[in-house]
Amino acid sequence: MKGKLLFMSIIIGGSLLSCNGTPEESNRARMDKNEIIGQANPVIENGIMTPEVLHSFGRVGSFEVSPDKTSLLYQVTYVSIPQNKSNSELFIMKSDGSEKRRLTVTNISESNPHWINKGKKIAFLGSETGSSQIWSMNPDGGGMTKLSDVDGDIEGFKFSPDETKVLFIKSVKSVDTASDRYSDLQKASGRVVDDLMYKHWDHWVESVPHPFVADVSGNKLTNIKDLLEGEPYEAPLAPFGGIEQLAWSPDSKIVAYTSKKKTGREYAESTNSDIYFYNFESGEVKNMTEGMMGYDINPTFSPDGTMLAWQSMERDGYEADKNRLFVMNLATGEKTDLTENFDNNCDTYIWGEDNSTIYMVSSVNGTSQIYSVTLATKEIKALTEGKHNYLSIALGADGIIASRQSMSQPTEIYSVNLNTGESTNITEENKHILDQLQMGEVEERWIETTDGKQMLTWVVYPPNFDPAKKYPALLYCQGGPQSSLDQFWSYRWNMQMMAANGYIVVAPNRRGVPGFGSEWLEQISGDYGGQNMKDYFSAIDAVAAEPFVDENRLGATGASYGGFSVYWLAGNHDGRFKAFFSHAGIFNLEAQYLETEEMFFANWDMGGPYWDKSNAVAQKTYANSPHLFVEKWDTPIMISHGELDYRILASQGMMAFNAAQMRDIPSRMLIFPDENHWIAKPQNGILFQREFFRWFDQWLK
């Protein structure tokens, strides 16, 4: 890769300070010929967010508190629309937010910062030499040293508590290719497939992540060992699991890792992962959660090493089951569900220093808050409140350090007082942008459903909202289907962006959304096209009845299951809507059953295969497939999809577009050949937003 790492400190908003006697001009001359992607400083004259402004925000990522709790490392990712790429940099500051300094200034994305050597050094991932490796540097940004030199990319790492070893993740080859089998066909690109799980989300499964452990000898790694050597299994779980699914014991003698030791069809039909212990003294591997049939992930040892905590789902095959918080007494093997009396998920957690308290984050009633859990009594107490989402948490000197976002603010890092619940923004990475923007009001509205229940619906109003005017409105349909519709900030489905374009946004927490108890969550499984669609109608009808909403200018949009919802609504809306936009949606449920990869999801949520005529749940699901209602389509519809989407194939979007075209329905399609289920590339993100609003403006304005 072009470019070199600079060892300098930058005071944000100040000037560059050279390190080791290297002048600023010389350092910059070593950089990539492209301008360094850093903090954007847009000038927003009218206070209204645009797609370009949205991509100007710095994206605050992972962070870590120093061992003495006085300082904080964190990562920020910046986006360049002209270069069509992003760049992650590392920062350091005091725990109160003072003395912020930028440690790296490159275009090669440094990430995953960790304190080592009792806070005297910083370890991180960098790719200056072409692959992602472990590097170290001083807390002032100088003295950079490359620690690892392994084949391929290191995807995450953790030093052992005694810092004599390092645990890291690296992918290993798991299947033979055609060129492996036939030495004379080295340029053959065909894949020979004999079993399921040959593709996953956005890639062909030809390798799996494995945990490796190496000795740290000076500034080198030696005695590198694959803890799953010769095994074709994942640890952590691909594609979203990372270093959080692996843990060291406090005495550095054991590594706990998460793995689903299955392949092929067995893998595709099961969610049964387990927590394994690898003992370095004996070489023994032990399954610590054997007999627990759902996802068991994210192990963490208590500070004194006597207990293990982890997140656990009960039922095999149900990926959206309640995420419970479990602890195990390692001396007796006794397992305890700390959340058995708490009817919502444990989304993330950390141990308290007293070994008797755990702090967790949970989405409840449309926001994500921090809770304390007392091990002895299983008492769960909400410590924070407010219209926002807490994401990751860590212990600080006087409370909790946490990342937080809302529909009106991207992620920032906060200091949280656990006695009062009060929080202070200590990064303020995007204050200079937010201060120029006029955000619309985000209203929490409870709406009665057709079966007499109360449903939380977020209503987002345009900036400078005037109740004397009439506005068009957009119904936002959440994906998942069991994904939280809380106070999230998105760079694609951004509620404030929609509102800034003059729309009232209606976002109902319909059936199937977590945060409202198990009954509300589980009702959607096997009932696609059922009660949750009635919930959508309840929400849009209630808001459309307001005098400031033009009931003749309503649209609906969503992605994934939200895209399915849009297709279904298109054939069943009884004239409510005047335009639709569906991204990555399921159009034909029968095709989807045989096109997707994780069969446990299709079997649980759809009820089973469409050919099982004796299965009433499955037959009800397929009878509600959107493609069966195309004859009733009468409303303009736009469709977008990524061709690298292996969860919901782009053919689903193409079928829907072709159907609309054949029925003479005004329609448009936006296809991304280089995107997956999401839209990751900056210019594609801008294109998506521009086409999204061009479409709705055409039909609703």
Secondary structure, DSSP 8 states (H G I E B T S, - for coil): --------EEETTS-EE-STT--HHHHHHTS-SS----------SS----HHHHTTS-EEEEEEE-TTSSEEEEEEEEEETTTTEEEEEEEEEETTS-S-EE----SS--EEEEEEGGGTEEEEEE-TTSS-EEEEE-TTS---EE----SS-EEEEEE-TTSSEEEEEEEEE-S--HHHH-TT-TT-------SS-SEETTEE-SEEEEEEEEEEETTEEEEEEETTTT---BSS-TTT--GGGEEE-TTSSEEEEEEB---HHHHHT----EEEEEETTT--EEETTTT--S-EEEEEE-TTSSEEEEEE-SSTT-TTS--EEEEEETTT--EEETTTT--S---EEEE-TTSSEEEEEEEETTEEEEEEEETTT--EEE---SSSEEEEEEE-SSSEEEEEEETTEEEEEEEE-TTT--EEES--TTHHHHTT-----EEEEEEE-TTS-EEEEEEE--TT--TTS-EEEEEEE--TTT---SS---SSS-HHHHHHTT-EEEEE--TT-SSS-HHHHHTTTT-TTSHHHHHHHHHHHHHHTSTTEEEEEEEEEEETHHHHHHHHHHTTSTT--SEEEEES----HHHHHHH-S-HHHHHHHS-S-TT-TT-HHHHHHHHT-GGGGGGG--S-EEEEEETT-SSS-HHHHHHHHHHHHHTT--EEEEEETT--SS--SHHHHHHHHHHHHHHHHHHH-
